[in-house]
């Protein structure tokens, strides 16, 4: 996907919820920090999903210990 391309969620095949609930129940601390980094990068880009990425980043940051 190019940087300027928008992801159309209607075209993405997601796994059925009942098959992923157990697998996605918990993140490791490392995964949480990786996700936080990704969300912060998206939030800083200023695109249409930046406000939501920023909100989610703040929510996750408030719930996990810092890396330092």
Buried (B, 14 or more C-beta within 10 A) or exposed (E): EEEEEEEEEEEEEEEEEEEEEEEEEEEEEEEBBEBBEEBBEBBEEEEEBBEEBBEBBBEBBEEEEEEE
